[in-house]
């Protein structure tokens, strides 16, 4: 089973890129983040064999799951804050797996309510991960985590030292997920530095490979032996008018 995740930075702007990628790679599941619109092109994807579930929001955020297999929606919102209306979470069952798509808050600028919202969201997410583990549910969580876990996950730590993605608090939250037993799938298979999922648009950062790794798959320890690989596909980032992110792909037997 092939599961991919991709922050497309506007599904309307990148629809052609996404369809081309699906028809080239034929993943079982594709998670999309940062849809940036209240509408979603369901018909475009069902025409090429994918069922769709999504949570959308006008102009901002938004997550979707496309699947060749039936999708059962468990939740369209992360529990713990009834006032949170941002479209950042979609939890589903697909092929006896709990598949969760997240678009974790960016948190910039540091020291503002946006940063506190990020930390609060991560704490709520930790509680959800704990409950899933306690229930013995095999789970895969993909998405844009907006966290640079370690120094090797960015081209230059000094460049990112003041950014919310690199602050000690969210990094410690991410490590707490790992301490619970969840596996960073990409790092599990790829220990070497210099592999990224995001490059800023300016200063030819993609051409220079001056990026960061912020798109992740966390996998339940129950599925450790079923993982067969995890890779980053840089090709879509090299296209004309690309997203600033590129897909990450997980293989589960």
Backbone as CSV, one residue per row, in Angstrom:
resi,resn,N_x,N_y,N_z,CA_x,CA_y,CA_z,C_x,C_y,C_z
1,UNK,0.853,-1.192,0.000,0.000,0.000,0.000,0.886,1.238,0.000
2,UNK,0.653,2.132,-0.933,1.438,3.345,-1.066,0.600,4.537,-0.596
3,UNK,1.136,5.266,0.381,0.459,6.431,0.943,1.385,7.632,0.791
4,UNK,0.870,8.712,0.233,1.677,9.906,0.008,1.046,11.110,0.684
5,UNK,1.872,12.120,0.925,1.422,13.367,1.537,2.075,14.528,0.805
6,UNK,1.284,15.619,0.605,1.793,16.738,-0.189,1.052,18.016,0.196
7,UNK,1.778,18.995,0.672,1.225,20.332,0.849,1.280,21.009,-0.517
8,UNK,0.116,21.237,-1.104,0.068,21.730,-2.491,0.012,23.250,-2.586
9,UNK,-0.152,23.935,-1.442,-0.151,25.401,-1.452,-1.154,25.942,-2.478
10,UNK,-2.407,25.537,-2.334,-3.561,25.874,-3.187,-3.841,24.767,-4.199
11,UNK,-4.889,24.008,-3.935,-5.248,22.921,-4.843,-5.752,23.472,-6.177
12,UNK,-6.352,24.638,-6.154,-6.809,25.248,-7.404,-5.629,25.577,-8.312
13,UNK,-4.583,26.146,-7.726,-3.411,26.521,-8.508,-2.590,25.323,-8.956
14,UNK,-2.634,24.234,-8.185,-1.784,23.085,-8.466,-2.572,21.850,-8.914
15,UNK,-3.819,22.032,-9.343,-4.651,20.894,-9.716,-4.010,20.042,-10.807
16,UNK,-3.487,20.674,-11.833,-2.845,19.933,-12.913,-1.645,19.144,-12.429
17,UNK,-0.857,19.747,-11.552,0.301,19.052,-11.000,-0.130,17.809,-10.222
18,UNK,-1.188,17.965,-9.408,-1.636,16.847,-8.581,-2.173,15.706,-9.448
19,UNK,-2.999,16.035,-10.435,-3.548,15.002,-11.306,-2.441,14.284,-12.073
20,UNK,-1.488,15.029,-12.583,-0.363,14.408,-13.294,0.392,13.457,-12.381
21,UNK,0.608,13.894,-11.143,1.372,13.067,-10.203,0.609,11.792,-9.855
22,UNK,-0.689,11.901,-9.670,-1.502,10.721,-9.379,-1.486,9.731,-10.538
23,UNK,-1.606,10.230,-11.735,-1.642,9.348,-12.899,-0.281,8.740,-13.201
24,UNK,0.767,9.383,-12.707,2.112,8.840,-12.896,2.458,7.797,-11.836
25,UNK,2.057,8.046,-10.572,2.501,7.202,-9.461,1.430,6.249,-8.934
26,UNK,0.168,6.548,-9.147,-0.941,5.680,-8.733,-0.877,5.272,-7.253
27,UNK,-0.699,6.193,-6.334,-0.703,5.805,-4.919,-2.086,5.330,-4.493
28,UNK,-2.116,4.516,-3.455,-3.408,4.111,-2.899,-4.091,5.280,-2.215
29,UNK,-3.284,6.101,-1.550,-3.816,7.236,-0.797,-2.909,8.447,-1.015
30,UNK,-3.516,9.613,-1.184,-2.776,10.861,-1.221,-3.438,11.841,-0.262
31,UNK,-2.652,12.343,0.677,-3.116,13.374,1.595,-2.634,14.729,1.078
32,UNK,-3.533,15.685,1.026,-3.200,17.031,0.582,-3.412,18.019,1.723
33,UNK,-2.538,19.011,1.804,-2.695,20.070,2.798,-2.632,21.443,2.121
34,UNK,-3.072,22.428,2.871,-3.113,23.830,2.449,-3.900,23.988,1.145
35,UNK,-5.151,23.556,1.197,-6.031,23.617,0.028,-6.357,25.052,-0.366
36,UNK,-6.470,25.935,0.612,-6.711,27.372,0.387,-8.007,27.659,-0.364
37,UNK,-9.101,27.123,0.100,-10.379,27.427,-0.527,-11.495,26.585,0.049
38,UNK,-12.716,27.108,-0.009,-13.864,26.375,0.513,-14.365,25.315,-0.460
39,UNK,-13.963,25.408,-1.728,-14.357,24.427,-2.740,-13.256,23.393,-2.927
40,UNK,-13.657,22.181,-3.339,-12.666,21.135,-3.625,-13.089,20.398,-4.885
41,UNK,-12.147,20.135,-5.809,-12.478,19.556,-7.117,-12.707,18.037,-7.062
42,UNK,-13.741,17.637,-6.354,-14.029,16.206,-6.180,-14.170,15.495,-7.524
43,UNK,-14.924,16.076,-8.452,-15.183,15.419,-9.741,-13.902,15.160,-10.525
44,UNK,-12.934,16.064,-10.403,-11.663,15.905,-11.116,-10.925,14.651,-10.655
45,UNK,-11.046,14.340,-9.376,-10.328,13.191,-8.838,-11.127,11.895,-8.943
46,UNK,-12.439,11.966,-8.790,-13.234,10.745,-8.968,-13.144,10.254,-10.413
47,UNK,-12.940,11.169,-11.342,-12.814,10.784,-12.751,-11.573,9.944,-13.019
48,UNK,-10.578,10.041,-12.158,-9.371,9.232,-12.342,-9.240,8.165,-11.244
49,UNK,-10.365,7.861,-10.588,-10.403,6.694,-9.719,-10.184,6.927,-8.238
50,UNK,-10.325,8.170,-7.774,-10.073,8.453,-6.365,-11.317,8.978,-5.656
51,UNK,-11.640,8.337,-4.535,-12.645,8.887,-3.636,-12.027,10.043,-2.858
52,UNK,-12.845,10.974,-2.416,-12.335,12.174,-1.750,-13.101,12.470,-0.466
53,UNK,-12.363,12.853,0.549,-12.929,13.457,1.752,-12.056,14.656,2.078
54,UNK,-12.678,15.734,2.540,-11.902,16.943,2.780,-12.538,17.798,3.858
55,UNK,-11.713,18.678,4.420,-12.156,19.719,5.337,-11.588,21.019,4.782
56,UNK,-12.452,21.938,4.397,-12.002,23.133,3.688,-12.322,24.396,4.465
57,UNK,-11.661,25.471,4.068,-11.819,26.770,4.720,-11.491,27.849,3.694
58,UNK,-12.262,28.884,3.633,-12.053,29.938,2.649,-10.673,30.569,2.781
59,UNK,-9.912,30.506,1.694,-8.620,31.202,1.549,-7.460,30.589,2.327
60,UNK,-7.738,29.819,3.367,-6.667,29.333,4.227,-6.797,27.835,4.506
61,UNK,-5.686,27.246,4.939,-5.665,25.900,5.506,-6.331,24.866,4.584
62,UNK,-6.989,23.875,5.166,-7.679,22.842,4.403,-6.856,21.584,4.219
63,UNK,-7.496,20.413,4.432,-6.856,19.114,4.226,-7.816,18.190,3.475
64,UNK,-7.248,17.286,2.690,-8.064,16.328,1.930,-7.354,14.987,1.879
65,UNK,-8.144,13.939,1.772,-7.608,12.593,1.555,-8.253,12.027,0.304
66,UNK,-7.418,11.600,-0.634,-7.846,10.923,-1.855,-7.458,9.458,-1.735
67,UNK,-8.357,8.551,-2.101,-8.078,7.130,-1.908,-8.698,6.276,-3.002
68,UNK,-7.973,5.249,-3.396,-8.511,4.243,-4.319,-9.410,3.247,-3.585
69,UNK,-9.415,3.311,-2.276,-10.182,2.397,-1.437,-11.247,3.194,-0.686
70,UNK,-12.286,2.528,-0.188,-13.326,3.241,0.567,-12.762,3.991,1.770
71,UNK,-13.310,5.170,2.009,-12.883,6.019,3.121,-14.032,6.139,4.127
72,UNK,-13.742,5.826,5.370,-14.697,6.048,6.454,-14.174,7.194,7.315
73,UNK,-14.907,8.276,7.394,-14.467,9.424,8.185,-14.741,9.174,9.665
74,UNK,-13.702,9.331,10.467,-13.817,9.207,11.922,-14.039,10.576,12.554
75,UNK,-13.258,11.566,12.093,-13.383,12.909,12.642,-12.826,13.933,11.658
76,UNK,-13.459,15.087,11.626,-12.984,16.200,10.795,-12.395,17.321,11.644
77,UNK,-12.166,17.038,12.915,-11.653,18.070,13.807,-10.857,17.428,14.932
78,UNK,-9.758,18.070,15.307,-8.968,17.599,16.437,-9.674,17.975,17.732
79,UNK,-9.891,16.992,18.574,-10.625,17.215,19.821,-9.832,18.089,20.791
80,UNK,-10.560,18.705,21.724,-9.918,19.413,22.810,-10.131,20.909,22.845
81,UNK,-10.691,21.479,21.762,-10.958,22.913,21.734,-12.167,23.169,20.847
82,UNK,-13.309,23.358,21.462,-14.557,23.548,20.718,-14.576,24.848,19.932
83,UNK,-13.698,25.782,20.282,-13.680,27.083,19.595,-12.791,27.081,18.352
84,UNK,-12.042,26.030,18.147,-11.103,25.975,17.019,-11.854,25.601,15.748
85,UNK,-11.923,26.538,14.807,-12.654,26.313,13.556,-11.722,26.157,12.350
86,UNK,-10.423,26.118,12.575,-9.491,26.020,11.455,-9.472,24.604,10.885
87,UNK,-9.397,24.517,9.551,-9.462,23.231,8.834,-8.080,22.616,8.747
88,UNK,-7.747,21.796,9.747,-6.391,21.281,9.850,-6.312,19.779,10.129
89,UNK,-7.430,19.088,10.217,-7.388,17.712,10.713,-8.456,16.868,10.038
90,UNK,-8.063,15.673,9.599,-9.014,14.732,9.020,-8.567,13.319,9.379
91,UNK,-9.398,12.622,10.142,-9.089,11.269,10.613,-10.041,10.270,9.963
92,UNK,-9.474,9.220,9.362,-10.264,8.275,8.589,-9.817,6.831,8.845
93,UNK,-10.652,5.900,8.405,-10.278,4.492,8.305,-10.192,4.118,6.827
94,UNK,-9.070,3.527,6.437,-8.865,3.053,5.068,-8.138,1.716,5.142
95,UNK,-8.743,0.677,4.590,-8.111,-0.649,4.575,-7.627,-1.098,5.958
96,UNK,-8.490,-0.969,6.951,-8.194,-1.402,8.318,-7.050,-0.629,8.960
97,UNK,-6.715,0.524,8.416,-5.731,1.412,9.017,-6.392,2.728,9.386
98,UNK,-5.968,3.311,10.488,-6.398,4.660,10.832,-5.437,5.629,10.117
99,UNK,-5.944,6.365,9.178,-5.138,7.279,8.368,-5.545,8.709,8.711
100,UNK,-4.591,9.491,9.186,-4.861,10.851,9.649,-4.022,11.845,8.852
101,UNK,-4.675,12.897,8.407,-4.020,13.968,7.658,-4.042,15.228,8.518
102,UNK,-2.852,15.843,8.726,-2.808,17.053,9.539,-2.081,18.185,8.802
103,UNK,-2.513,19.393,9.102,-1.798,20.594,8.695,-1.562,21.389,9.965
104,UNK,-0.455,21.091,10.604,-0.156,21.648,11.911,0.128,23.152,11.781
105,UNK,-0.320,23.971,12.727,-0.139,25.420,12.612,1.316,25.829,12.453
106,UNK,1.530,26.875,11.670,2.872,27.403,11.431,3.445,28.046,12.690
107,UNK,2.688,28.935,13.321,3.109,29.508,14.592,3.869,30.808,14.533
108,UNK,4.188,31.294,13.350,4.891,32.573,13.252,3.919,33.739,13.327
109,UNK,4.384,34.850,13.891,5.687,35.061,14.538,5.728,34.531,15.968
110,UNK,6.933,34.144,16.380,7.142,33.642,17.734,6.775,34.736,18.734
111,UNK,6.180,34.314,19.840,5.821,35.265,20.879,4.432,35.852,20.734
112,UNK,3.684,35.384,19.732,2.329,35.872,19.518,1.323,34.767,19.833
113,UNK,0.037,35.110,19.721,-1.009,34.116,19.959,-0.952,32.993,18.922
114,UNK,-0.388,33.270,17.740,-0.252,32.229,16.726,0.721,31.145,17.188
115,UNK,1.781,31.548,17.864,2.732,30.560,18.377,2.110,29.755,19.508
116,UNK,1.362,30.413,20.368,0.693,29.697,21.455,-0.347,28.724,20.899
117,UNK,-1.052,29.139,19.853,-2.025,28.240,19.202,-1.325,26.997,18.685
118,UNK,-0.142,27.154,18.104,0.634,26.009,17.619,0.936,25.032,18.758
119,UNK,1.430,25.571,19.875,1.782,24.719,21.011,0.552,24.038,21.601
120,UNK,-0.539,24.777,21.699,-1.779,24.180,22.215,-2.281,23.084,21.290
121,UNK,-2.197,23.305,19.988,-2.623,22.312,19.001,-1.773,21.052,19.123
122,UNK,-0.472,21.239,19.289,0.426,20.087,19.411,0.152,19.295,20.682
123,UNK,-0.237,19.984,21.734,-0.576,19.295,22.980,-1.868,18.498,22.824
124,UNK,-2.859,19.079,22.161,-4.093,18.346,21.884,-3.816,17.131,21.003
125,UNK,-2.937,17.309,20.042,-2.576,16.208,19.140,-1.878,15.087,19.912
126,UNK,-1.030,15.451,20.855,-0.353,14.446,21.680,-1.364,13.599,22.440
127,UNK,-2.391,14.243,22.961,-3.421,13.506,23.693,-4.167,12.545,22.775
128,UNK,-4.393,12.968,21.535,-5.061,12.081,20.580,-4.170,10.889,20.243
129,UNK,-2.880,11.136,20.041,-1.959,10.039,19.761,-1.916,9.048,20.918
130,UNK,-1.942,9.567,22.131,-1.917,8.696,23.305,-3.161,7.818,23.363
131,UNK,-4.314,8.396,23.044,-5.549,7.616,23.099,-5.578,6.549,22.007
132,UNK,-5.050,6.855,20.835,-4.994,5.871,19.755,-4.052,4.727,20.104
133,UNK,-2.923,5.066,20.711,-1.979,4.021,21.114,-2.580,3.125,22.190
134,UNK,-3.236,3.752,23.166,-3.854,2.981,24.246,-4.923,2.041,23.710
135,UNK,-5.629,2.479,22.671,-6.682,1.652,22.088,-6.134,0.561,21.168
136,UNK,-4.836,0.572,20.904,-4.225,-0.439,20.051,-4.597,-0.298,18.589
137,UNK,-4.802,0.925,18.136,-5.204,1.181,16.747,-3.976,1.441,15.885
138,UNK,-3.767,0.681,14.817,-2.640,0.958,13.909,-2.903,2.232,13.116
139,UNK,-2.025,3.205,13.266,-2.302,4.528,12.724,-1.117,5.073,11.940
140,UNK,-1.433,5.798,10.871,-0.455,6.523,10.064,-0.894,7.975,10.017
141,UNK,-0.009,8.878,10.439,-0.322,10.297,10.445,0.626,11.006,9.495
142,UNK,0.080,11.493,8.387,0.888,12.228,7.429,0.478,13.674,7.387
143,UNK,1.363,14.506,6.845,0.990,15.895,6.665,2.141,16.856,6.812
144,UNK,1.779,18.134,6.810,2.720,19.218,7.024,2.708,19.519,8.523
145,UNK,3.774,19.122,9.208,3.865,19.289,10.651,4.397,20.661,11.050
146,UNK,4.972,21.386,10.100,5.557,22.694,10.398,6.512,22.636,11.586
147,UNK,7.285,21.553,11.650,8.314,21.372,12.674,9.570,20.828,11.995
148,UNK,10.700,21.473,12.265,12.011,20.967,11.851,12.547,20.165,13.032
149,UNK,12.484,18.837,12.987,12.770,18.053,14.193,14.193,18.206,14.734
150,UNK,15.181,18.149,13.843,16.576,18.176,14.265,17.374,19.116,13.361
151,UNK,18.591,19.434,13.789,19.429,20.327,13.000,19.698,19.779,11.605
152,UNK,19.789,18.467,11.460,20.069,17.886,10.139,18.881,18.020,9.189
153,UNK,17.746,18.468,9.716,16.553,18.624,8.891,16.430,20.023,8.284
154,UNK,17.499,20.810,8.342,17.524,22.093,7.656,18.932,22.373,7.143
155,UNK,19.029,23.169,6.103,20.333,23.394,5.475,21.250,24.250,6.343
156,UNK,20.656,25.096,7.207,21.458,25.984,8.035,20.665,26.362,9.274
157,UNK,20.963,25.768,10.428,20.199,26.084,11.642,20.173,27.572,11.982
158,UNK,21.239,28.291,11.709,21.272,29.722,12.017,20.216,30.491,11.219
159,UNK,19.964,30.048,10.008,18.976,30.717,9.156,17.575,30.612,9.758
160,UNK,17.302,29.501,10.452,15.960,29.216,10.954,15.810,29.441,12.457
161,UNK,16.855,29.945,13.127,16.856,29.981,14.592,15.731,30.813,15.188
162,UNK,15.241,31.816,14.454,14.176,32.666,14.979,12.788,32.288,14.476
163,UNK,12.706,31.247,13.690,11.437,30.826,13.107,10.692,29.894,14.052
164,UNK,9.360,29.954,14.038,8.543,29.102,14.910,8.768,27.616,14.644
165,UNK,9.116,27.249,13.419,9.309,25.849,13.058,10.510,25.231,13.760
166,UNK,11.416,26.096,14.250,12.699,25.630,14.783,12.834,25.880,16.286
167,UNK,11.801,26.406,16.911,11.885,26.730,18.329,11.922,25.463,19.186
168,UNK,12.535,25.549,20.359,12.674,24.347,21.195,11.342,23.746,21.631
169,UNK,10.322,24.582,21.843,9.042,24.045,22.345,8.371,23.110,21.336
170,UNK,8.143,23.515,20.068,7.531,22.569,19.127,8.421,21.378,18.814
171,UNK,9.732,21.584,18.817,10.634,20.451,18.567,10.532,19.435,19.699
172,UNK,10.405,19.919,20.928,10.255,19.012,22.057,8.909,18.287,21.998
173,UNK,7.859,18.985,21.556,6.559,18.334,21.370,6.673,17.195,20.365
174,UNK,7.370,17.457,19.264,7.538,16.416,18.238,8.310,15.223,18.806
175,UNK,9.360,15.498,19.567,10.133,14.403,20.172,9.282,13.619,21.156
176,UNK,8.332,14.297,21.785,7.443,13.594,22.714,6.603,12.553,21.990
177,UNK,6.221,12.848,20.752,5.478,11.862,19.955,6.347,10.626,19.710
178,UNK,7.627,10.863,19.432,8.544,9.747,19.191,8.772,8.940,20.471
179,UNK,8.845,9.635,21.599,9.046,8.941,22.864,7.849,8.059,23.216
180,UNK,6.676,8.403,22.664,5.488,7.574,22.865,5.569,6.279,22.064
181,UNK,6.517,6.220,21.126,6.688,5.023,20.307,6.388,5.221,18.839
182,UNK,5.827,6.382,18.482,5.549,6.642,17.074,6.865,6.824,16.311
183,UNK,6.872,6.365,15.088,8.094,6.302,14.292,8.079,7.366,13.212
184,UNK,9.138,8.160,13.137,9.344,9.087,12.023,9.787,8.232,10.839
185,UNK,8.855,7.932,9.943,9.101,6.926,8.908,10.258,7.299,7.983
186,UNK,10.312,8.556,7.582,11.393,8.938,6.670,12.748,8.796,7.338
187,UNK,12.881,9.293,8.560,14.171,9.211,9.240,14.534,7.773,9.574
188,UNK,13.537,6.921,9.767,13.777,5.504,10.035,14.551,4.851,8.883
189,UNK,14.213,5.229,7.664,14.859,4.632,6.502,15.998,5.480,5.931
190,UNK,16.060,6.750,6.314,17.010,7.674,5.685,17.730,8.488,6.750
191,UNK,18.823,7.984,7.318,19.504,8.679,8.407,20.381,9.856,7.966
192,UNK,20.666,9.949,6.670,21.597,10.963,6.203,20.952,12.342,6.117
193,UNK,21.738,13.420,6.315,21.210,14.786,6.235,21.023,15.243,4.790
194,UNK,20.502,16.462,4.639,20.407,17.071,3.310,19.196,16.664,2.505
195,UNK,18.167,16.086,3.151,16.961,15.661,2.443,15.774,16.456,2.990
196,UNK,15.123,17.175,2.093,14.129,18.151,2.512,12.819,17.984,1.744
197,UNK,11.762,18.581,2.306,10.445,18.545,1.654,9.932,19.932,1.301
198,UNK,10.651,20.978,1.709,10.217,22.359,1.500,11.413,23.241,1.185
199,UNK,11.229,24.097,0.180,12.245,25.082,-0.184,11.530,26.407,-0.455
200,UNK,12.007,27.488,0.127,11.426,28.791,-0.148,11.595,29.127,-1.630
201,UNK,10.718,30.014,-2.127,10.693,30.320,-3.552,11.859,31.199,-4.016
202,UNK,12.414,31.990,-3.122,13.411,32.965,-3.562,14.836,32.454,-3.382
203,UNK,15.820,33.209,-3.907,17.254,32.944,-3.774,17.679,31.592,-4.339
204,UNK,16.883,31.047,-5.260,17.190,29.752,-5.883,17.444,28.666,-4.832
205,UNK,16.686,28.713,-3.785,16.913,27.776,-2.683,16.706,26.320,-3.087
206,UNK,15.751,26.082,-4.001,15.570,24.703,-4.437,16.777,24.224,-5.239
207,UNK,17.243,25.029,-6.155,18.396,24.656,-6.978,19.640,24.423,-6.133
208,UNK,19.745,25.141,-5.025,20.887,24.990,-4.124,20.640,23.941,-3.039
209,UNK,19.466,23.357,-3.055,19.027,22.405,-2.026,19.145,23.008,-0.621
210,UNK,18.705,24.230,-0.483,18.687,24.897,0.809,17.257,24.833,1.362
211,UNK,16.920,23.688,1.888,15.546,23.437,2.305,15.424,23.004,3.748
212,UNK,14.226,22.546,4.081,13.928,22.006,5.404,13.013,20.788,5.256
213,UNK,13.057,19.918,6.240,12.169,18.746,6.263,11.094,19.000,7.306
214,UNK,9.880,19.306,6.826,8.765,19.588,7.747,7.523,18.758,7.443
215,UNK,7.556,17.999,6.358,6.440,17.109,6.004,6.826,15.705,6.444
216,UNK,6.019,15.108,7.298,6.418,13.864,7.951,5.309,12.817,7.915
217,UNK,5.725,11.574,8.096,4.820,10.483,8.430,5.216,9.969,9.803
218,UNK,4.295,10.011,10.748,4.462,9.304,12.010,3.638,8.024,11.928
219,UNK,4.262,6.926,12.314,3.642,5.610,12.148,3.588,4.895,13.488
220,UNK,2.454,4.299,13.776,2.276,3.521,14.992,3.326,2.421,15.084
221,UNK,3.839,2.155,16.299,4.788,1.051,16.451,4.206,-0.299,16.030
222,UNK,2.881,-0.405,16.023,2.236,-1.641,15.572,2.526,-1.932,14.100
223,UNK,2.888,-0.881,13.348,3.110,-1.038,11.911,4.582,-1.031,11.520
224,UNK,5.464,-1.036,12.499,6.897,-0.913,12.203,7.387,-1.987,11.231
225,UNK,6.998,-3.225,11.457,7.482,-4.323,10.609,6.822,-4.335,9.239
226,UNK,5.731,-3.578,9.092,5.051,-3.537,7.800,5.560,-2.414,6.899
227,UNK,6.326,-1.477,7.461,6.897,-0.420,6.635,8.015,-0.986,5.763
228,UNK,7.993,-0.646,4.488,9.047,-1.128,3.588,9.885,0.001,2.988
229,UNK,9.469,1.253,3.198,10.259,2.358,2.687,9.530,3.676,2.819
230,UNK,10.317,4.755,2.784,9.754,6.093,2.806,10.720,7.001,2.055
231,UNK,10.194,7.780,1.123,11.058,8.597,0.274,10.424,9.955,-0.005
232,UNK,11.262,10.887,-0.450,10.825,12.207,-0.883,10.947,12.277,-2.396
233,UNK,9.895,12.720,-3.051,9.909,12.894,-4.508,10.093,14.376,-4.825
234,UNK,11.288,14.764,-5.245,11.602,16.171,-5.490,11.115,16.676,-6.851
235,UNK,10.737,15.765,-7.733,10.418,16.165,-9.105,9.326,17.238,-9.208
236,UNK,8.214,17.133,-8.461,7.182,18.170,-8.591,7.657,19.572,-8.202
237,UNK,8.631,19.651,-7.302,9.135,20.968,-6.882,9.931,21.654,-8.000
238,UNK,10.410,20.865,-8.962,11.199,21.413,-10.067,10.330,21.885,-11.230
239,UNK,9.025,21.680,-11.140,8.129,22.065,-12.235,7.870,23.577,-12.246
240,UNK,7.260,24.016,-13.320,6.888,25.418,-13.426,5.722,25.711,-12.480
241,UNK,5.798,26.813,-11.759,4.786,27.233,-10.792,4.443,26.113,-9.802
242,UNK,5.450,25.612,-9.093,5.211,24.504,-8.170,4.733,24.967,-6.807
243,UNK,4.288,24.025,-6.000,4.162,24.266,-4.578,5.565,24.416,-4.011
244,UNK,5.678,25.072,-2.866,6.988,25.150,-2.219,7.310,23.874,-1.445
245,UNK,6.356,22.957,-1.360,6.573,21.623,-0.786,6.616,20.585,-1.914
246,UNK,7.076,19.383,-1.552,7.061,18.284,-2.518,6.558,17.022,-1.815
247,UNK,6.080,16.015,-2.552,5.481,14.844,-1.888,6.480,13.991,-1.109
248,UNK,5.955,13.389,-0.054,6.661,12.343,0.682,5.825,11.076,0.580
249,UNK,6.482,9.926,0.392,5.779,8.688,0.042,6.168,7.579,1.018
250,UNK,5.165,6.917,1.573,5.368,5.808,2.506,4.827,4.521,1.907
251,UNK,5.602,3.440,2.039,5.166,2.124,1.555,4.919,1.200,2.749
252,UNK,3.734,0.586,2.770,3.326,-0.347,3.837,2.911,-1.651,3.193
253,UNK,3.459,-2.763,3.633,3.043,-4.054,3.071,1.859,-4.613,3.835
